Amino acid sequence: MTAPRSLSSDRHERLLAMRAERRCIDDADVETAIGEVDSSQLVPLLEEFVHLPRGRRRTLHLRSLLIGLYLCTQDTVGKIVLERVTDILYFRISPQLRARLDIPEYEDHDRGFEAAYAVVRRLFHSMKDAMNPSPLPPNGHLPREKANALAAAADVDDLGERERRLALFTEFVLDASVRPLHDLLGELAEVSLGVDATPVRTFSRGRRTQGPELATAPDAGWYVRDGDHRDPDAPVSDAMRPLPSPAKKGKAKTPPGKKKTSLKKKYLFGYDAHLIVTRDAEHDAVLLDDGTPNPEVLPVLVLGVALDKPGQRPAYNGVKVLNRLHERGYKPGYLAGDRAYNNSEPEDWQLPVRAMGFKPVYDYRADQLGRQAGTQGAILVEGRWYCPSMPKPLINATIDLYAERIDRETWVRLIAARRGYRIMPKQNADADGYQRMMCPAEAGKAQCPNKPHTMGRGTQLPLVDPQPTPAGSVKVCRQRAITVSPEAGAKHWQALEYGGPEWQKIYFRLRNSVEGYNGYAKNPLAEGIEAAGSRRIRGIAAQTILLAFQLAHANRRKIKKWLETLALGGERPRRRTHQRRKNKEPGGWTPTGHLVPAA
């Protein structure tokens, strides 16, 4: 049935009224955003290097853009879309605040919106380009030959400066998000950290790794489920592999000794986001008797992030963020990461983190167990220095567990028995990492015939049984103390006894915290950082900027939820907390599974 013409104007009026019902941003929320941006010190930082093309007058200030980005994350639960930023800045905040922020007026129609959107987009990309550490332009299928030429011709120093700016930007954004807890973090004796790389998709369809063209996100790569997650078909930066020679007929042959990678194992096309989170390593996040969180235990928060191709340069990216945290004055504590980090070269990871004062805690691959290194007669067994005469069953305990030559209960007893043979510190390490250490007999932890003054101390101390050798006693057995350099056993050395109760508490608290935060920020109902659609601007610089704002929103969300679930001043909490799973008893873990509880 056709409507009468007389109703046409009435219909337009009703539709116009519906369209006019725009939800404006509350002035208090805008004031909060202004305060957050001003206190972050981002504006002075960006004004040093963000400039528009010569002759163009800036109609939108960087301060206003950052306020719009912040408000967008609050409006979309952590996501940033420049069209939404435009709508917020030009059409959804009050005229008084727009005038205060010096935001010009645009007509509220399609042409006015497109003009305003062009201003926002141009300023965002100017900011992004000033921090872009990549020589490759996004948004086009760049021929591989041209990409190689651009990379070869790039100014390395200029790219390094842009990478520094990007690191500073992410640091300022994340630091602003944890500012409410700065004083409480400063009260901690030390700040322990967990580091992990989690895959995030990018808004681009991946191309064949060795194909003639790059994807529209040229700095991204394929994430592989197995191993170190690096795409085995891609050349590595430090040892470029030659391309396989094409087969004459049929499908290309797999090079000898190299397994063909299933497409199903190439899980996603995107980046590794190297996240560093802080966690109170001395306490479990268990609930109090009234079912509320302990206000003495701060929530897990992300303090730093860096993006790179999956599986590429874990040590470089981790140390880059840790250096920034160290310079910001965080007191170094324990540091735990997955095996990708401690399998790096010592000069890339282990030595730098120890030089910053962190105490690393590691797990090992099956082929790295048992004796790992030696110095002056002392032996490094699964990360700690021991007497050279420690019995072989103790040295090979974890190897024997994997080989099923001993059971889990026996492994726990053998790990505990190692303590009597541990080389003990005589002094704290000096500024260069050198440390004076003494054998367990000199430390009063054992008895040794090589040192008669240590004999007769009682049957409660282990009796060392040194084996005679033609060369005589080693240095650690001849002297009262030895000096151990930081380079000795650097790849595998760690601050705690592998597998012991203290190691289990610290390592799993930190590792579980960073894994839990990954899942928290990937929640599709919130920031959804793994989804490609949550960051729709291509390029590693844009992806890093948008991800930093997402993680900052996740931090604020976590702090707010934590505060609302606390029972403070005798009052009930505002919101209930989710019941946490009961933790397994410390000391019940073994590398092959937990001990079976006694009936």
WOUR-V331587 format. One record per backbone hydrogen bond with DSSP energy under -1.0 kcal/mol. NH is the residue of the N-H (numbers start at 0). CO is the residue of the C=O. E is the energy in kcal/mol with one decimal. If there is no record, write none. Layout:
BEGIN
NH_CO_E ; NH_CO_E
END
This chain:
BEGIN
6_3_-1.6 ; 7_4_-1.7 ; 10_6_-2.4 ; 11_7_-2.1 ; 12_8_-2.1 ; 13_9_-2.1 ; 14_10_-2.5 ; 15_11_-2.8 ; 16_12_-2.1 ; 17_13_-2.0 ; 18_14_-2.4 ; 19_15_-1.7 ; 20_17_-1.1 ; 21_19_-2.3 ; 24_91_-3.7 ; 29_25_-1.8 ; 30_26_-2.6 ; 31_27_-2.0 ; 32_28_-2.1 ; 33_29_-2.5 ; 34_30_-2.4 ; 35_31_-2.5 ; 36_32_-2.5 ; 37_33_-2.6 ; 38_34_-2.3 ; 39_35_-1.1 ; 44_40_-1.1 ; 45_41_-2.7 ; 46_42_-2.5 ; 48_45_-1.5 ; 49_45_-2.3 ; 55_52_-1.9 ; 64_60_-2.1 ; 65_61_-2.6 ; 66_62_-2.0 ; 67_63_-2.3 ; 68_64_-2.4 ; 69_65_-2.4 ; 70_66_-2.6 ; 71_67_-2.0 ; 72_68_-1.8 ; 73_69_-1.7 ; 74_70_-1.8 ; 75_71_-1.9 ; 77_72_-3.2 ; 84_80_-2.2 ; 85_81_-2.5 ; 86_82_-2.2 ; 87_83_-2.4 ; 88_84_-2.6 ; 89_85_-2.4 ; 90_86_-1.7 ; 91_87_-1.1 ; 97_93_-2.3 ; 98_94_-2.4 ; 99_95_-2.0 ; 100_96_-2.1 ; 101_98_-1.0 ; 102_97_-2.8 ; 108_106_-1.9 ; 112_108_-2.8 ; 113_109_-2.4 ; 114_110_-2.1 ; 115_111_-2.2 ; 116_112_-3.1 ; 117_113_-2.1 ; 118_114_-1.4 ; 119_115_-2.2 ; 120_116_-3.0 ; 121_117_-2.4 ; 122_118_-2.1 ; 123_119_-2.5 ; 124_120_-2.4 ; 125_121_-1.9 ; 126_122_-2.3 ; 127_123_-2.8 ; 128_124_-2.9 ; 129_125_-1.5 ; 130_127_-1.3 ; 131_128_-1.0 ; 138_215_-2.7 ; 141_139_-1.6 ; 143_211_-2.9 ; 146_142_-2.4 ; 147_143_-2.4 ; 148_144_-1.9 ; 149_145_-2.5 ; 150_146_-2.3 ; 151_147_-2.1 ; 152_148_-1.9 ; 158_154_-2.4 ; 159_155_-2.4 ; 160_156_-2.1 ; 161_157_-2.1 ; 162_158_-2.3 ; 163_159_-2.0 ; 164_160_-2.1 ; 165_161_-2.3 ; 166_162_-2.3 ; 167_163_-2.3 ; 168_164_-2.5 ; 169_165_-2.4 ; 170_166_-2.1 ; 171_167_-2.5 ; 172_168_-2.4 ; 173_169_-2.5 ; 174_170_-2.6 ; 175_171_-1.9 ; 176_172_-1.1 ; 177_173_-1.0 ; 180_177_-1.7 ; 181_178_-1.8 ; 184_180_-2.7 ; 185_181_-2.4 ; 186_182_-1.1 ; 190_330_-4.0 ; 192_333_-2.7 ; 193_276_-2.4 ; 194_335_-2.5 ; 195_274_-2.0 ; 197_272_-2.2 ; 199_270_-2.5 ; 200_529_-2.0 ; 201_268_-1.7 ; 203_201_-2.5 ; 210_207_-1.9 ; 213_141_-2.7 ; 219_216_-1.6 ; 220_269_-2.5 ; 222_267_-3.2 ; 223_228_-1.6 ; 224_264_-2.4 ; 228_225_-1.9 ; 233_230_-1.7 ; 257_254_-1.8 ; 266_222_-1.6 ; 266_264_-1.7 ; 269_220_-2.9 ; 270_199_-2.6 ; 271_307_-3.2 ; 272_197_-3.0 ; 273_305_-3.2 ; 274_195_-2.8 ; 275_303_-2.1 ; 276_193_-2.6 ; 277_300_-2.6 ; 278_191_-2.0 ; 280_278_-1.1 ; 285_283_-1.4 ; 287_291_-3.2 ; 290_287_-2.2 ; 296_293_-1.9 ; 300_277_-1.1 ; 302_275_-3.1 ; 303_275_-1.3 ; 305_273_-1.0 ; 307_271_-1.4 ; 311_308_-2.1 ; 316_312_-2.2 ; 317_313_-2.4 ; 318_314_-2.8 ; 319_315_-2.1 ; 320_316_-1.7 ; 321_317_-2.5 ; 322_318_-2.7 ; 323_319_-1.3 ; 324_320_-2.1 ; 325_321_-2.7 ; 326_322_-2.3 ; 327_323_-1.4 ; 328_325_-1.3 ; 329_324_-1.7 ; 332_190_-1.4 ; 334_358_-2.0 ; 335_192_-2.0 ; 340_337_-1.6 ; 342_338_-1.2 ; 343_340_-1.7 ; 347_344_-1.7 ; 348_344_-1.7 ; 350_345_-2.7 ; 352_348_-2.3 ; 353_349_-1.7 ; 354_350_-2.3 ; 355_351_-1.5 ; 356_353_-1.1 ; 357_352_-2.1 ; 358_332_-2.7 ; 360_334_-2.4 ; 367_364_-1.8 ; 371_379_-3.7 ; 372_379_-1.1 ; 374_377_-2.3 ; 377_374_-1.9 ; 378_385_-2.1 ; 379_372_-3.1 ; 380_383_-2.7 ; 381_369_-1.6 ; 383_380_-1.4 ; 385_378_-2.9 ; 386_420_-2.8 ; 389_386_-1.8 ; 393_390_-1.0 ; 394_390_-1.8 ; 395_391_-3.0 ; 399_395_-2.9 ; 400_396_-1.7 ; 401_397_-2.2 ; 402_398_-1.9 ; 403_400_-1.3 ; 404_399_-2.8 ; 410_406_-1.9 ; 411_407_-2.1 ; 412_408_-1.8 ; 413_409_-2.5 ; 414_410_-2.5 ; 415_411_-1.9 ; 416_412_-1.8 ; 418_415_-1.1 ; 420_417_-2.2 ; 421_418_-1.3 ; 422_384_-2.2 ; 423_437_-2.5 ; 425_435_-2.9 ; 426_435_-1.5 ; 429_433_-2.8 ; 432_429_-1.8 ; 434_483_-2.0 ; 436_481_-3.1 ; 437_423_-3.0 ; 442_438_-1.7 ; 443_440_-1.3 ; 444_439_-3.2 ; 446_461_-2.4 ; 450_447_-1.7 ; 453_450_-2.7 ; 454_451_-1.9 ; 460_457_-1.2 ; 463_446_-3.4 ; 471_468_-1.6 ; 475_375_-2.0 ; 476_473_-1.0 ; 477_473_-1.3 ; 478_474_-2.3 ; 481_436_-3.1 ; 483_434_-3.0 ; 489_486_-1.6 ; 492_488_-1.8 ; 493_382_-2.3 ; 494_359_-2.7 ; 499_496_-2.1 ; 503_499_-2.6 ; 504_500_-2.1 ; 505_501_-2.4 ; 506_502_-2.8 ; 507_503_-1.7 ; 508_504_-1.7 ; 509_505_-2.1 ; 510_506_-2.7 ; 511_507_-2.4 ; 512_508_-1.5 ; 513_509_-2.0 ; 514_510_-2.1 ; 515_511_-2.4 ; 516_512_-2.3 ; 517_513_-1.9 ; 518_514_-1.8 ; 519_515_-2.1 ; 520_516_-2.7 ; 521_517_-1.3 ; 525_522_-2.1 ; 527_522_-1.2 ; 528_520_-2.0 ; 530_527_-1.2 ; 533_530_-1.0 ; 534_531_-1.5 ; 542_538_-2.5 ; 543_539_-1.9 ; 544_540_-2.4 ; 545_541_-2.6 ; 546_542_-2.4 ; 547_543_-2.4 ; 548_544_-1.7 ; 549_545_-2.0 ; 550_546_-2.8 ; 551_547_-2.3 ; 552_548_-2.0 ; 553_549_-2.1 ; 554_550_-2.5 ; 555_551_-2.2 ; 556_552_-2.6 ; 557_553_-2.3 ; 558_554_-2.7 ; 559_555_-2.5 ; 560_556_-2.3 ; 561_557_-2.5 ; 562_558_-2.6 ; 563_559_-2.1 ; 564_560_-1.1 ; 565_562_-1.0 ; 570_567_-2.0 ; 573_563_-1.1 ; 574_563_-2.5 ; 587_584_-1.6 ; 592_589_-1.9 ; 594_587_-2.9
END
